Amino acid sequence: MVRLDRTKDEVVEAIAAHGPYDLVVDYLRGAPAAAAFDRMLGLVAEGGIVLDAEAVPLAVVEDAWTRRENGRRIVFVP
């Protein structure tokens, strides 16, 4: 397995060093995904994306866990 969290040159060297190989490209990782994630976090910080979440104390985790609400996420807090 060649890790993709290295520089481009290191990835190329690692692939070449492994000899015959099956190459599986995972488009969910790597530089494009990291850039998209950074952009998304920036939009959240700027208020461009609003996360609809409900803060729920851990003391009532059982009640909250079994509750179903469309589109709303639960965030457990101490």
QUIBEL-V88150 format. One record per pair of residues at least 24 apart in sequence whose C-alpha atoms are under 10 Angstrom apart, sorted by the first residue. I is the first residue (numbers start at 0). J is the second residue. D is the distance in whole Angstrom. If there is no record, write none. Layout:
i:I j:J d:D
i:I j:J d:D
//
This chain:
i:2 j:29 d:10
i:3 j:28 d:8
i:3 j:29 d:6
i:3 j:30 d:9
i:4 j:28 d:9
i:4 j:29 d:7
i:4 j:30 d:9
i:5 j:29 d:9
i:6 j:30 d:10
//
